[in-house]
């Protein structure tokens, strides 16, 4: 792996995002060697958005796309990737981020520390809230480095991921082994662009497991940075999302009907096919260096049975230790009841909640299950003094405690409350054979 004077290709997909300009400015200002950056932006915008002050700057290339012609984030990432010109490094970020000083030097040094010929660094970046007056110096860039953990599987069998703090990160001297990639932050050798080009037909949910599998089976090794190098605005109360603009109507375009639910349904079917190993030989299929079974062994999970090993559930560093081939027989289905006293929650949990994070832990406080209760689900809670939440979970470990933390669209994270589970609050409802 080379060192020094190596260009970094930076892919940014931006959709009607007022944070694009400060993101690029921060990216350049915080780099040790900004002259080595090649920033390529798929700028999906409307006439109401201001022109980009850096549109003619050297080292920056803009793909100008009217928002009506966009097919989503993965399509935009694929378009940006096409601008790669052989740069030694590839960085993919979102258009609402901030960075640590010297991020470029730090990332290249971390790559060298992995000892891998084909390393990838990825993470769920910590959150930040843009300053209301646009003064970046006033923005708090805090938080600890995060790993990407498996929280469960969706009804159609796609893995659901979550961020967790990297344990003992300050004492680690090299990046942590990882199971998953996050689409909002990927740093890889430039060869990644040729080996794992973005599938433009992916939409949103499922993007990350698809890219994870394709990268792993193409011979790339996955890692998490053990130092925070980027921050991400997750709330984005100001933002218009692609799915906000793609209502359930037929839009003009090469792909015909493009309402976001149609795009999402087709995308999820595509990812499910990938998880079944049915994409061999396809342009955006699995690689040929490793098998999907090798990935399941590395990550400690079963796509077919929608189960994870307890080592994986605890988010311990992969690769997982060897287990018998019938390890899923030790995973049970539990019904868990969580009772929350309304008065224990802050007022913002009800007035402007975006969602609640409901988690169940084992006796060592490791998460067994996490579920994001959506705003639509919250609307059905009612006014009773006690709120009862029911979760069906899969685990080989007895559930011991719970926690609830609301997230508001403008206020951010509210106070977390927690409690112990009584023996009457959980039971095994089915043993997996």
Secondary structure, DSSP 4 states (H G I P E B T S, - for coil): ---SS--EEEEEEEES-TTHHHHHHHHHHH-S-GGGEEEEEEEEE-TTSPPPTTTTSTTEEEEEEEGGG---HHHHHHHHHTT--S-SEEEEEESSEEE-TTHHHHHHHHHHHH--SSEEEE--PEE----TT--GGG-------EEEEEEEE-TTS-EEEEEEEPTTGGG-SSPEE-S--BTTEEEEETHHHHHS---TT--STTHHHHHHHHHHHTTPEEEE-SS--EEE----TTPPPHHHH--SS---STTS---HHHHHHHHHHHHHHHHTT--TTSTTS--SSS-HHHHHHHHTEETTTTEE-HHHHTTPPSSPPP--TTGGGG-EEEEEEEEEEGGGS-THHHHSEEEEEEEEE-TTS-EEEEEEEEHHHHTTS-S-SEEEEEEEEEESS---EEEEEEEETTTEEEEEEEEEPPGGGEEEEEE--
